[in-house]
Amino acid sequence: MADDRIAAYAAALFEVAQGEQDLARVEDELFTVATRVRTNDALREALTDQSLPVDLRQGIVEDLLGGRASPTTTNLVSMIVGAGRAKDLPAIIEGFLEKSAGSRSETLAEVTSAVPLDGDQQTRLAEALSKRVGHRVSLKVTVDPSIKGGLIAQVGDTVIDGSIRSRLEQLKTSLQESR
């Protein structure tokens, strides 16, 4: 049942963003929102705290996004928070991103990089991932310096971890096992 609700919200977001003819911008902004909600415990707790009045939680959305995001994005996030679905916000946005990529016959590829990737690097990465998975991909990139270097890419259920952090952990495990 929860998956049906998430899919319904994702479809509604897609229809609104497409209707506003602002799909690419809303995609990028919602991806940023989902990343922040996933990684910021205080923000996630504030948006999902049912003891806080809805208008206060929606005010947090306005403070966070107002002037930095399109009115479409701000209104969509505010609507989800107002409906009491903030805990599902990252999943709803992921569904939206998948639906949006699917509308272009692409598959969503979430990439984590230690450093920002320029346009050329993103293009080459998208081409390499497309060859690897057998179809076109739509990249959404986040920067996480904790991976030390390299990339982590997730396309559907496939995870490709080429991060330095992962390699260091493998080396550490290998050294511990050889003792």
MDTraj code that builds the backbone (N, CA, C; nanometers):
import mdtraj as md
import numpy as np

residues = "MET ALA ASP ASP ARG ILE ALA ALA TYR ALA ALA ALA LEU PHE GLU VAL ALA GLN GLY GLU GLN ASP LEU ALA ARG VAL GLU ASP GLU LEU PHE THR VAL ALA THR ARG VAL ARG THR ASN ASP ALA LEU ARG GLU ALA LEU THR ASP GLN SER LEU PRO VAL ASP LEU ARG GLN GLY ILE VAL GLU ASP LEU LEU GLY GLY ARG ALA SER PRO THR THR THR ASN LEU VAL SER MET ILE VAL GLY ALA GLY ARG ALA LYS ASP LEU PRO ALA ILE ILE GLU GLY PHE LEU GLU LYS SER ALA GLY SER ARG SER GLU THR LEU ALA GLU VAL THR SER ALA VAL PRO LEU ASP GLY ASP GLN GLN THR ARG LEU ALA GLU ALA LEU SER LYS ARG VAL GLY HIS ARG VAL SER LEU LYS VAL THR VAL ASP PRO SER ILE LYS GLY GLY LEU ILE ALA GLN VAL GLY ASP THR VAL ILE ASP GLY SER ILE ARG SER ARG LEU GLU GLN LEU LYS THR SER LEU GLN GLU SER ARG".split()
xyz = np.array([
    [0.0826, -0.1200, 0.0000],
    [0.0000, 0.0000, 0.0000],
    [0.0862, 0.1253, 0.0000],
    [0.1910, 0.1265, 0.0839],
    [0.2789, 0.2437, 0.0897],
    [0.3463, 0.2662, -0.0445],
    [0.3864, 0.1566, -0.1123],
    [0.4498, 0.1700, -0.2434],
    [0.3545, 0.2315, -0.3448],
    [0.2254, 0.1958, -0.3356],
    [0.1260, 0.2536, -0.4257],
    [0.1124, 0.4037, -0.4020],
    [0.1146, 0.4443, -0.2759],
    [0.1049, 0.5871, -0.2442],
    [0.2277, 0.6623, -0.2945],
    [0.3448, 0.6037, -0.2730],
    [0.4682, 0.6667, -0.3191],
    [0.4647, 0.6812, -0.4705],
    [0.4239, 0.5753, -0.5398],
    [0.4146, 0.5806, -0.6864],
    [0.3126, 0.6855, -0.7314],
    [0.2013, 0.6962, -0.6590],
    [0.0995, 0.7949, -0.6957],
    [0.1517, 0.9375, -0.6765],
    [0.2199, 0.9616, -0.5661],
    [0.2784, 1.0945, -0.5446],
    [0.3857, 1.1239, -0.6495],
    [0.4689, 1.0257, -0.6800],
    [0.5738, 1.0445, -0.7808],
    [0.5121, 1.0788, -0.9162],
    [0.4056, 1.0075, -0.9519],
    [0.3377, 1.0338, -1.0788],
    [0.2759, 1.1732, -1.0793],
    [0.2187, 1.2135, -0.9673],
    [0.1589, 1.3473, -0.9579],
    [0.2653, 1.4555, -0.9726],
    [0.3788, 1.4375, -0.9064],
    [0.4886, 1.5341, -0.9190],
    [0.5338, 1.5439, -1.0637],
    [0.5474, 1.4287, -1.1283],
    [0.5905, 1.4272, -1.2683],
    [0.4912, 1.5027, -1.3561],
    [0.3632, 1.4774, -1.3385],
    [0.2609, 1.5435, -1.4197],
    [0.2632, 1.6951, -1.4011],
    [0.2780, 1.7387, -1.2764],
    [0.2829, 1.8829, -1.2488],
    [0.4078, 1.9450, -1.3116],
    [0.5234, 1.8843, -1.2892],
    [0.6488, 1.9397, -1.3426],
    [0.6467, 1.9416, -1.4945],
    [0.5938, 1.8365, -1.5542],
    [0.5849, 1.8318, -1.7001],
    [0.4855, 1.9368, -1.7505],
    [0.3739, 1.9518, -1.6792],
    [0.2734, 2.0510, -1.7170],
    [0.3259, 2.1936, -1.7073],
    [0.4131, 2.2176, -1.6115],
    [0.4729, 2.3503, -1.5946],
    [0.5871, 2.3735, -1.6933],
    [0.6211, 2.2703, -1.7706],
    [0.7302, 2.2749, -1.8691],
    [0.8618, 2.3198, -1.8045],
    [0.8864, 2.2642, -1.6865],
    [1.0055, 2.2988, -1.6095],
    [1.0696, 2.1704, -1.5568],
    [1.0546, 2.0616, -1.6342],
    [1.0912, 1.9292, -1.5858],
    [1.2388, 1.9173, -1.5488],
    [1.3285, 1.9620, -1.6335],
    [1.4721, 1.9456, -1.6061],
    [1.5130, 2.0187, -1.4781],
    [1.4650, 2.1412, -1.4626],
    [1.5007, 2.2179, -1.3432],
    [1.4419, 2.1540, -1.2172],
    [1.3159, 2.1133, -1.2241],
    [1.2510, 2.0519, -1.1088],
    [1.3204, 1.9203, -1.0728],
    [1.3616, 1.8427, -1.1745],
    [1.4373, 1.7189, -1.1481],
    [1.5612, 1.7477, -1.0638],
    [1.6409, 1.8423, -1.1098],
    [1.7655, 1.8752, -1.0391],
    [1.7384, 1.9251, -0.8981],
    [1.6394, 2.0111, -0.8847],
    [1.6094, 2.0672, -0.7534],
    [1.5542, 1.9620, -0.6579],
    [1.4654, 1.8759, -0.7068],
    [1.4105, 1.7715, -0.6204],
    [1.5177, 1.6710, -0.5811],
    [1.6104, 1.6416, -0.6718],
    [1.7205, 1.5509, -0.6375],
    [1.8021, 1.6113, -0.5237],
    [1.8277, 1.7410, -0.5296],
    [1.9013, 1.8091, -0.4237],
    [1.8238, 1.8034, -0.2919],
    [1.6934, 1.8243, -0.2970],
    [1.6101, 1.8167, -0.1769],
    [1.6171, 1.6770, -0.1160],
    [1.6015, 1.5742, -0.1998],
    [1.6055, 1.4362, -0.1491],
    [1.7395, 1.4062, -0.0836],
    [1.8470, 1.4522, -0.1442],
    [1.9806, 1.4300, -0.0888],
    [1.9935, 1.4984, 0.0464],
    [1.9451, 1.6209, 0.0564],
    [1.9535, 1.6928, 0.1842],
    [1.8704, 1.6262, 0.2921],
    [1.7515, 1.5819, 0.2570],
    [1.6647, 1.5170, 0.3557],
    [1.7277, 1.3864, 0.4024],
    [1.7871, 1.3103, 0.3092],
    [1.8521, 1.1838, 0.3456],
    [1.9730, 1.2047, 0.4366],
    [2.0484, 1.3107, 0.4136],
    [2.1765, 1.3280, 0.4832],
    [2.1719, 1.4233, 0.6017],
    [2.0631, 1.4967, 0.6199],
    [2.0548, 1.5942, 0.7277],
    [1.9498, 1.5481, 0.8291],
    [1.9972, 1.4892, 0.9382],
    [1.9065, 1.4347, 1.0392],
    [1.8125, 1.5401, 1.0971],
    [1.8646, 1.6586, 1.1255],
    [1.7824, 1.7645, 1.1863],
    [1.6704, 1.8074, 1.0906],
    [1.7029, 1.8218, 0.9632],
    [1.6012, 1.8599, 0.8640],
    [1.4958, 1.7505, 0.8524],
    [1.5403, 1.6266, 0.8405],
    [1.4468, 1.5149, 0.8269],
    [1.3548, 1.5069, 0.9484],
    [1.4107, 1.5220, 1.0677],
    [1.3294, 1.5161, 1.1892],
    [1.2295, 1.6306, 1.1959],
    [1.2715, 1.7503, 1.1560],
    [1.1805, 1.8650, 1.1598],
    [1.0651, 1.8474, 1.0611],
    [1.0945, 1.7989, 0.9421],
    [0.9898, 1.7837, 0.8406],
    [0.8938, 1.6690, 0.8721],
    [0.9403, 1.5702, 0.9463],
    [0.8557, 1.4534, 0.9744],
    [0.7935, 1.4564, 1.1140],
    [0.8255, 1.5569, 1.1940],
    [0.7749, 1.5651, 1.3311],
    [0.6265, 1.6032, 1.3304],
    [0.5422, 1.5022, 1.3529],
    [0.3978, 1.5245, 1.3501],
    [0.3482, 1.6119, 1.4652],
    [0.4327, 1.6333, 1.5679],
    [0.3912, 1.7202, 1.6777],
    [0.4028, 1.8686, 1.6388],
    [0.4780, 1.8964, 1.5325],
    [0.4878, 2.0341, 1.4821],
    [0.3695, 2.0622, 1.3907],
    [0.3110, 2.1814, 1.4009],
    [0.2007, 2.2158, 1.3107],
    [0.2463, 2.2099, 1.1645],
    [0.1536, 2.1715, 1.0773],
    [0.1836, 2.1585, 0.9341],
    [0.2375, 2.2893, 0.8781],
    [0.1766, 2.4018, 0.9158],
    [0.2224, 2.5296, 0.8596],
    [0.3665, 2.5613, 0.9003],
    [0.4093, 2.5151, 1.0170],
    [0.5478, 2.5347, 1.0597],
    [0.6416, 2.4488, 0.9751],
    [0.6025, 2.3229, 0.9503],
    [0.6848, 2.2348, 0.8671],
    [0.6909, 2.2874, 0.7230],
    [0.5800, 2.3392, 0.6746],
    [0.5803, 2.3979, 0.5398],
    [0.6626, 2.5264, 0.5367],
    [0.6664, 2.5978, 0.6470],
    [0.7511, 2.7166, 0.6573],
    [0.8990, 2.6799, 0.6476],
    [0.9347, 2.5651, 0.7030],
    [1.0728, 2.5172, 0.6920],
    [1.1070, 2.4939, 0.5449],
    [1.0139, 2.4351, 0.4720],
    [1.0346, 2.4126, 0.3275],
    [1.0538, 2.5460, 0.2569],
    [0.9693, 2.6429, 0.2890],
    [0.9789, 2.7751, 0.2263],
    [1.1128, 2.8411, 0.2604],
    [1.1539, 2.8312, 0.3865],
    [1.2834, 2.8887, 0.4261],
    [1.3985, 2.8202, 0.3537],
    [1.3886, 2.6898, 0.3386],
    [1.4942, 2.6127, 0.2742],
    [1.5014, 2.6394, 0.1242],
    [1.3853, 2.6447, 0.0590],
    [1.3827, 2.6514, -0.0871],
    [1.3476, 2.7882, -0.1442],
    [1.2741, 2.8670, -0.0686],
    [1.2273, 2.9952, -0.1213],
    [1.3383, 3.0805, -0.1793],
    [1.3244, 3.1175, -0.3047],
    [1.4244, 3.2005, -0.3710],
    [1.5415, 3.1223, -0.4279],
    [1.5591, 2.9970, -0.3849],
    [1.6696, 2.9143, -0.4361],
    [1.6193, 2.8098, -0.5349],
    [1.4928, 2.7786, -0.5274],
    [1.4331, 2.6772, -0.6148],
    [1.3145, 2.7392, -0.6872],
    [1.2730, 2.6742, -0.7930],
    [1.1576, 2.7237, -0.8679],
    [1.0333, 2.7162, -0.7799],
    [0.9346, 2.8007, -0.8089],
    [0.8090, 2.7916, -0.7332],
    [0.7455, 2.6522, -0.7458],
    [0.7615, 2.5883, -0.8602],
    [0.7061, 2.4541, -0.8793],
    [0.7663, 2.3569, -0.7786],
    [0.8977, 2.3579, -0.7660],
    [0.9652, 2.2676, -0.6720],
    [0.9225, 2.2971, -0.5294],
    [0.9239, 2.4233, -0.4920],
    [0.8861, 2.4622, -0.3562],
    [0.7438, 2.4168, -0.3251],
    [0.6525, 2.4388, -0.4182],
    [0.5128, 2.4003, -0.3968],
    [0.4957, 2.2483, -0.3887],
    [0.5702, 2.1749, -0.4709],
    [0.5590, 2.0290, -0.4679],
    [0.6083, 1.9724, -0.3347],
    [0.7228, 2.0192, -0.2892],
    [0.7764, 1.9712, -0.1613],
    [0.6833, 2.0117, -0.0472],
    [0.6339, 2.1327, -0.0511],
    [0.5416, 2.1815, 0.0512],
    [0.4137, 2.0973, 0.0541],
    [0.3647, 2.0594, -0.0632],
    [0.2446, 1.9773, -0.0716],
    [0.2678, 1.8413, -0.0051],
    [0.3829, 1.7806, -0.0325],
    [0.4130, 1.6493, 0.0252],
    [0.4248, 1.6595, 0.1776],
    [0.4940, 1.7615, 0.2249],
    [0.5073, 1.7828, 0.3695],
    [0.3702, 1.8099, 0.4305],
    [0.2897, 1.8912, 0.3647],
    [0.1562, 1.9237, 0.4141],
    [0.0633, 1.8035, 0.4206],
    [0.0863, 1.7082, 0.3311],
    [0.0049, 1.5859, 0.3285],
    [0.0532, 1.4836, 0.4313],
    [0.1587, 1.5187, 0.5068],
    [0.2098, 1.4277, 0.6087],
    [0.2947, 1.3152, 0.5525],
    [0.3488, 1.3336, 0.4320],
    [0.4272, 1.2292, 0.3669],
    [0.5769, 1.2622, 0.3645],
    [0.6242, 1.3504, 0.4513],
    [0.7644, 1.3925, 0.4501],
    [0.8600, 1.2753, 0.4702],
    [0.8187, 1.1763, 0.5482],
    [0.9075, 1.0610, 0.5698],
    [0.9300, 0.9850, 0.4393],
    [0.8370, 0.9962, 0.3464],
    [0.8485, 0.9290, 0.2165],
    [0.9081, 1.0191, 0.1091],
    [0.9436, 1.1415, 0.1461],
    [0.9904, 1.2383, 0.0467],
    [1.1045, 1.1859, -0.0410],
    [1.2129, 1.1298, 0.0159],
    [1.3193, 1.0787, -0.0717],
    [1.2700, 0.9689, -0.1674],
    [1.1861, 0.8786, -0.1190],
    [1.1340, 0.7709, -0.2043],
    [1.0414, 0.8262, -0.3125],
    [0.9595, 0.9236, -0.2773],
    [0.8711, 0.9865, -0.3757],
    [0.9541, 1.0549, -0.4835],
    [1.0571, 1.1268, -0.4422],
    [1.1423, 1.1965, -0.5393],
    [1.2164, 1.0951, -0.6262],
    [1.2633, 0.9857, -0.5672],
    [1.3294, 0.8831, -0.6479],
    [1.2335, 0.8274, -0.7531],
    [1.1091, 0.8029, -0.7139],
    [1.0079, 0.7569, -0.8091],
    [0.9835, 0.8589, -0.9186],
    [0.9783, 0.9856, -0.8802],
    [0.9628, 1.0942, -0.9771],
    [1.0791, 1.0951, -1.0761],
    [1.2017, 1.0847, -1.0234],
    [1.3201, 1.0870, -1.1098],
    [1.3214, 0.9686, -1.2057],
    [1.2827, 0.8512, -1.1571],
    [1.2758, 0.7341, -1.2437],
    [1.1705, 0.7514, -1.3521],
    [1.0564, 0.8065, -1.3155],
    [0.9493, 0.8293, -1.4125],
    [0.9933, 0.9322, -1.5166],
    [1.0586, 1.0359, -1.4714],
    [1.1065, 1.1395, -1.5618],
    [1.2113, 1.0840, -1.6582],
    [1.3080, 1.0074, -1.6052],
    [1.4096, 0.9453, -1.6913],
    [1.3426, 0.8494, -1.7896],
    [1.2465, 0.7725, -1.7418],
    [1.1741, 0.6786, -1.8277],
    [1.1014, 0.7477, -1.9412],
    [1.0545, 0.8690, -1.9173],
    [0.9842, 0.9432, -2.0230],
    [1.0783, 0.9794, -2.1384],
    [1.2098, 0.9736, -2.1104],
    [1.3108, 0.9996, -2.2139],
    [1.3796, 0.8700, -2.2570],
    [1.3203, 0.7571, -2.2209],
    [1.3774, 0.6250, -2.2496],
    [1.5160, 0.6094, -2.1890],
    [1.5320, 0.6598, -2.0677],
    [1.6574, 0.6496, -1.9945],
    [1.6320, 0.5807, -1.8609],
    [1.7418, 0.5360, -1.7997],
    [1.7372, 0.4789, -1.6659],
    [1.8140, 0.5722, -1.5735],
    [1.7641, 0.5916, -1.4540],
    [1.8283, 0.6793, -1.3573],
    [1.9571, 0.6166, -1.3059],
    [2.0644, 0.6950, -1.3073],
    [2.1932, 0.6531, -1.2506],
    [2.2315, 0.7550, -1.1441],
    [2.2339, 0.7110, -1.0177],
    [2.2746, 0.7985, -0.9087],
    [2.4228, 0.7770, -0.8842],
    [2.4997, 0.8841, -0.8969],
    [2.6450, 0.8767, -0.8864],
    [2.6915, 0.9617, -0.7697],
    [2.7823, 0.9053, -0.6902],
    [2.8464, 0.9793, -0.5827],
    [2.9923, 0.9945, -0.6207],
    [3.0400, 1.1177, -0.6159],
    [3.1781, 1.1489, -0.6516],
    [3.2429, 1.2233, -0.5360],
    [3.3736, 1.2059, -0.5220],
    [3.4457, 1.2769, -0.4165],
    [3.4595, 1.4248, -0.4477],
    [3.4554, 1.4590, -0.5760],
    [3.4709, 1.5980, -0.6209],
    [3.3632, 1.6280, -0.7251],
    [3.3301, 1.7548, -0.7462],
    [3.2319, 1.7883, -0.8501],
    [3.2822, 1.7441, -0.9880],
    [3.1888, 1.6983, -1.0712],
    [3.2213, 1.6581, -1.2073],
    [3.1768, 1.7673, -1.3035],
    [3.2639, 1.8036, -1.3972],
    [3.2248, 1.9036, -1.4963],
    [3.1378, 1.8362, -1.6032],
    [3.0863, 1.9167, -1.6939],
    [2.9952, 1.8672, -1.7966],
    [3.0551, 1.7572, -1.8821],
    [3.1810, 1.7732, -1.9235],
    [3.2469, 1.6733, -2.0064],
    [3.2627, 1.5415, -1.9306],
    [3.3019, 1.5496, -1.8041],
    [3.3168, 1.4283, -1.7232],
    [3.1825, 1.3573, -1.7062],
    [3.0767, 1.4342, -1.6860],
    [2.9447, 1.3740, -1.6711],
    [2.9001, 1.3067, -1.8006],
    [2.9293, 1.3708, -1.9138],
    [2.8929, 1.3135, -2.0432],
    [2.9657, 1.1811, -2.0656],
    [3.0970, 1.1797, -2.0396],
    [3.1743, 1.0565, -2.0581],
    [3.1289, 0.9476, -1.9615],
    [3.0978, 0.9859, -1.8385],
    [3.0497, 0.8890, -1.7410],
    [2.9153, 0.8305, -1.7839],
    [2.8255, 0.9152, -1.8308],
    [2.6946, 0.8680, -1.8778],
    [2.7117, 0.7698, -1.9938],
    [2.8033, 0.8010, -2.0856],
    [2.8289, 0.7104, -2.1979],
    [2.8841, 0.5771, -2.1498],
    [2.9792, 0.5803, -2.0564],
    [3.0389, 0.4567, -2.0040],
    [2.9339, 0.3722, -1.9306],
    [2.8517, 0.4379, -1.8477],
    [2.7482, 0.3636, -1.7760],
    [2.6441, 0.3080, -1.8728],
    [2.6117, 0.3842, -1.9760],
    [2.5157, 0.3370, -2.0762],
    [2.5658, 0.2103, -2.1434],
    [2.6937, 0.2078, -2.1773],
    [2.7525, 0.0872, -2.2372],
    [2.7481, -0.0286, -2.1392],
    [2.7753, -0.0005, -2.0140],
    [2.7811, -0.1053, -1.9110],
    [2.6446, -0.1676, -1.8857],
    [2.5391, -0.0854, -1.8824],
    [2.4061, -0.1384, -1.8500],
    [2.3215, -0.1673, -1.9740],
    [2.3678, -0.1244, -2.0909],
    [2.2988, -0.1587, -2.2139],
    [2.1881, -0.0645, -2.2570],
    [2.1744, 0.0491, -2.1923],
    [2.0771, 0.1502, -2.2346],
    [2.1165, 0.2864, -2.1805],
    [2.0537, 0.3900, -2.2343],
    [2.0891, 0.5264, -2.1940],
    [2.0571, 0.5509, -2.0479],
    [2.1424, 0.6324, -1.9856],
    [2.1204, 0.6662, -1.8452],
    [2.1072, 0.8174, -1.8281],
    [2.0366, 0.8546, -1.7243],
    [2.0230, 0.9935, -1.6827],
    [2.0978, 1.0064, -1.5511],
    [2.2036, 1.0879, -1.5492],
    [2.2876, 1.1019, -1.4299],
    [2.2324, 1.2023, -1.3309],
    [2.2402, 1.1654, -1.2049],
    [2.2182, 1.2573, -1.0938],
    [2.3388, 1.2399, -1.0040],
    [2.4177, 1.3454, -0.9884],
    [2.5457, 1.3368, -0.9197],
    [2.5412, 1.4113, -0.7872],
    [2.5910, 1.3444, -0.6825],
    [2.6123, 1.4106, -0.5538],
    [2.7613, 1.4043, -0.5221],
    [2.8058, 1.5023, -0.4460],
    [2.9462, 1.5080, -0.4060],
    [2.9557, 1.4677, -0.2598],
    [3.0441, 1.3722, -0.2317],
    [3.0672, 1.3243, -0.0952],
    [3.2167, 1.3024, -0.0772],
    [3.2861, 1.4012, -0.0203],
    [3.4306, 1.3884, -0.0030],
    [3.4733, 1.2682, 0.0804],
    [3.3826, 1.2105, 0.1587],
    [3.4202, 1.0975, 0.2440],
    [3.4565, 0.9724, 0.1649],
    [3.4220, 0.9675, 0.0355],
    [3.4605, 0.8494, -0.0425],
    [3.6052, 0.8595, -0.0901],
    [3.6710, 0.9697, -0.0575],
    [3.8148, 0.9936, -0.0780],
    [3.8544, 1.0151, -0.2238],
    [3.7937, 0.9479, -0.3158],
    [3.8252, 0.9578, -0.4576],
    [3.7449, 0.8531, -0.5313],
    [3.7448, 0.8614, -0.6637],
    [3.6696, 0.7656, -0.7429],
    [3.5213, 0.7958, -0.7425],
    [3.4421, 0.6948, -0.7772],
    [3.2976, 0.7110, -0.7912],
    [3.2234, 0.5902, -0.7363],
    [3.0988, 0.6134, -0.7003],
    [3.0047, 0.5058, -0.6726],
    [2.8839, 0.5345, -0.7598],
    [2.8452, 0.4378, -0.8422],
    [2.7302, 0.4556, -0.9307],
    [2.6269, 0.3483, -0.9012],
    [2.5012, 0.3900, -0.8926],
    [2.3921, 0.2947, -0.8759],
    [2.2944, 0.3148, -0.9895],
    [2.2748, 0.2077, -1.0663],
    [2.1787, 0.2078, -1.1759],
    [2.0830, 0.0926, -1.1470],
    [1.9626, 0.1275, -1.1051],
    [1.8692, 0.0233, -1.0626],
    [1.9259, -0.0496, -0.9425],
    [1.9333, -0.1819, -0.9509],
    [1.9871, -0.2627, -0.8414],
    [2.1379, -0.2831, -0.8521],
    [2.1974, -0.2345, -0.9602],
    [2.3406, -0.2533, -0.9820],
    [2.4200, -0.1398, -0.9182],
    [2.5158, -0.1762, -0.8337],
    [2.6030, -0.0775, -0.7706],
    [2.7449, -0.1035, -0.8189],
    [2.8075, 0.0010, -0.8686],
    [2.9460, -0.0053, -0.9118],
    [3.0237, 0.0851, -0.8180],
    [3.1051, 0.0244, -0.7318],
    [3.1777, 0.1005, -0.6306],
    [3.3258, 0.1050, -0.6668],
    [3.3676, 0.2170, -0.7228],
    [3.5076, 0.2392, -0.7568],
    [3.5676, 0.3468, -0.6685],
    [3.5173, 0.3565, -0.5454],
    [3.5648, 0.4613, -0.4557],
    [3.6948, 0.4199, -0.3881],
    [3.7757, 0.5167, -0.3556],
    [3.8992, 0.4924, -0.2820],
    [3.8660, 0.4387, -0.1422],
    [3.7606, 0.4936, -0.0808],
    [3.7194, 0.4462, 0.0515],
    [3.6930, 0.2960, 0.0495],
    [3.6221, 0.2483, -0.0506],
    [3.5915, 0.1062, -0.0620],
    [3.7185, 0.0236, -0.0820],
    [3.8068, 0.0732, -0.1651],
    [3.9321, 0.0013, -0.1894],
    [4.0175, -0.0044, -0.0626],
    [4.0187, 0.1048, 0.0136],
    [4.0939, 0.1048, 0.1399],
    [4.0339, 0.0059, 0.2393],
    [3.9019, -0.0012, 0.2449],
    [3.8358, -0.0957, 0.3345],
    [3.8662, -0.2393, 0.2932],
    [3.8683, -0.2651, 0.1621],
    [3.9024, -0.3998, 0.1141],
    [4.0459, -0.4356, 0.1514],
    [4.1361, -0.3397, 0.1350],
    [4.2766, -0.3625, 0.1698],
    [4.2907, -0.3896, 0.3200],
    [4.2219, -0.3116, 0.4005],
    [4.2259, -0.3299, 0.5460],
    [4.1760, -0.4691, 0.5838],
    [4.0650, -0.5103, 0.5251],
    [4.0089, -0.6433, 0.5509],
    [4.1079, -0.7524, 0.5094],
    [4.1680, -0.7339, 0.3933],
    [4.2642, -0.8310, 0.3424],
    [4.3849, -0.8431, 0.4359],
    [4.4326, -0.7313, 0.4841],
    [4.5477, -0.7317, 0.5752],
    [4.5119, -0.7985, 0.7084],
    [4.3921, -0.7738, 0.7577],
    [4.3482, -0.8349, 0.8835],
    [4.3325, -0.9863, 0.8705],
    [4.2860, -1.0290, 0.7545],
    [4.2653, -1.1723, 0.7316],
    [4.3987, -1.2456, 0.7175],
    [4.5013, -1.1759, 0.6704],
    [4.6306, -1.2415, 0.6476],
    [4.7135, -1.2531, 0.7760],
    [4.6669, -1.1969, 0.8833],
    [4.7407, -1.2015, 1.0108],
    [4.7275, -1.3347, 1.0760],
])
top = md.Topology()
chain = top.add_chain()
for i, resn in enumerate(residues, 1):
    res = top.add_residue(resn, chain, resSeq=i)
    for name in ("N", "CA", "C"):
        top.add_atom(name, md.element.get_by_symbol(name[0]), res)
traj = md.Trajectory(xyz[None], top)
